[in-house]
Amino acid sequence: MNVEEILSNLEAKHPGEKEYLQAVKEVLLSVKDVYNQHPEFEKAKIVERMVEPDRVISFRVTWVDDKGEVQNNLGYRVQFNNAIGPYKGGIRFHASVNLSILKFLGFEQTFKNALTTLPMGGAKGGSDFSPRGKSDAEIMRFCQAFMLQLWRNLGPDRDVPAGDIGVGGREVGYMFGMYKRLVNEHTGTFTGKGLEFGGSRIRPEATGFGACYFVRNMLKTKGMDFKGKKVAVSGFGNVAWGAVTKATQLGAKVVTISGPDGYIYDPDGISGDKIDYMLQLRATGDDIVEPYATKYPGATFFPGKRPWEQPVDIAMPCATQNEVSKEDADNIVKNKVACIAEVSNMGCTPEAIDTFIANKMMYAPGKAVNAGGVATSGLEMSQNAMHLSWPGTEVDERLHNIMNDIHEQCVKYGTEPDGYINYMKGANIAGFMKVAHAMMGQGVI
Ligand code: 2IT
């Protein structure tokens, strides 16, 4: 079967799972040519096997809120593919979470993890539980109830979750605590843990730092660097915080961050105590950025808008999937933005990506740009397995090397005859080839 037939069968089988079908379509169309050169993949039905998760675990999570009311949420773990290593990927708590979103994230994670060079398969989990406005005690009870359902399916060599949107160090800690209690073993079954109980140095910063290391490599292909560049960042969570911190350290001026309520434009740059303030803003649990403009009157709040209308040199979407639309992409082209690095997973719509590529713009997809987060999770797993804790300098150096390697893989598989680097194609082909070969080597299972 050719990839178009596989896609249309998948669409018929999973109607309405739009994010999942979007992610699969992007990868399959990118790898079509190499797939056609490998009849052994077709014979082994590699693509048909790769696009379906190995297993989906779905459960009810019941907990009691602070008013004593019983609450029900949906919980999931999508164990997508473990050809390369144990299932690995984050957990997302957000009202929008559904099976389609977690299948897209698990699918992307499989290829991203393959790119990291570390032995990790792909998975994703989460719940439609919304942390917005919840008390600390409610968050803890929810995390514990979630773990009571999921723990049997996890393990340091089976499935290792971490954070994602709505799940940070605090939530990982609560889930790990319950997991540890249930299995009566202190193993590295979660990453993103607190430093005192097996967490890795640099893990909180890793996604944003790694993204900046990747962008630095992208810029270098054009003889450019971060110094003096204006950067638009979206989001104001852990990933945006890491990206703002590192971009600023590398000499750039970050002028925007955003929330579900709109975006902040700060012409003086988001640096120093303003970066710490991002963390405070996040910790309120209100999920709004507007208070930034009250605290720093030099900044302007644009309600209901996204930062992509601002003329900048580098755009780094760090919020969520499909946050850069075709209209945003047209603005980015008009503003002659030099580099668009997707830090969120599938941050750009297919139409936005087509616009960037048609205009031969420097654009790289999330599975390459943001892989530093999960790569550092992989380094946390190594440290846990060795019962060691590396200094930050060692973790950071390894992260650098991994991001350089991912950039090289993109260049190797994505450089077109005219010299244009199609990072999307490069990342998809490099990830696909590794997963495909790993599956071929393990027989028909
Ligand atoms: O999307 C991602 O790569 C993550 N949320 C991090 C996953 C991980 O296992 O560290």
Boltz pocket constraint, residues with backbone or C-beta under 6 A from the ligand:
constraints:
  - pocket:
      binder: B
      contacts: [[A, 88], [A, 89], [A, 90], [A, 91], [A, 109], [A, 160], [A, 161], [A, 162], [A, 163], [A, 164], [A, 165], [A, 191], [A, 345], [A, 370], [A, 371], [A, 373], [A, 374], [A, 375], [A, 377]]
      max_distance: 6.0
